[in-house]
Amino acid sequence: MRSVLDDDMKRVVREQRLGYVASVCADGTPNLSPKGTTAVWDDDHLVFLDIASPGTVANIEGGRPVVEVNVVDPIRRKGYRFKGPAEVYRDGARFEDVRRWYERERGTDTSRVNSVVLVRVVDAEALVSPAYADGSSEATVERRSLDMYGLVRRS
């Protein structure tokens, strides 16, 4: 069986870490919240820590578990949208495995973690800025973005 997350999707998530998670509130309105701990858990799951995510977690635990996570490279102006059901873990083996992974792999202080959220990705699609619509190459879009923000790419 083919995994949902391909190598480029994993690369973008690994490099960016900031994902915007959309969930649905009890009244049907959207809730969009940035998650600076977004990571690839395995070939079919993304994960993030609930450090200050009461709305997102309440929406998932309130019976509206499907979320969308957008991760975009703001310089290259490309990324991915990931959709699927999310599960919240407040304790137990999964919670401890994720917490230890963040400590080991990212050096994260997990003392403020309320829970961990695992998203099973069932659909993933590329996000590409209209900046490419004129035929611009990735190098050209990157150069424009770096110039716009007054940045220089490290070697």
C-alpha positions, 0 to 999 in steps of 0.5 A: 500500500502506497503511503499518503505522504511523499518525500517532498511533502515530508521535506516541506513539513520538516523544513517549515514546521509551522502548519496552519490547522483548520478545524470546525467549531460547534457553531459550524464556523472555522477555527484556524490556528498556527501550530509551530510544532507540526511534524511528520509522524510516519508515512500517513500521519502528521502530529503537533503538540497542544501547548496552547490549542484549546479551541482546536482540541475542543473542536476535535474532541467535540465530535468534529475531528476532521482537520486541514493542515496547510504547510507552505514555504513562504519564500518558494510560495509552494506547499501542501494541504493535508486533510484527515481525521485527528485524534487527541492523546492526553496520556498513555503510550502514544502521548509518551512516544510523541512527547519523547520524540519532540524532546529527542529530535527537536530539543522541545521542552514538553513540560507545557504540553497538554496533549498531542494531536495525531492527524491521519492524512487521507488527502494531500494536495499541492498548494502553489502560488499564482506567482507561478502562473506567468511561467516563473521558475521556482528560482525566480519566485524565490529570488523575488520573495527574498528581495521583497523581504530583504533576505539572503538565502544561506549556502 
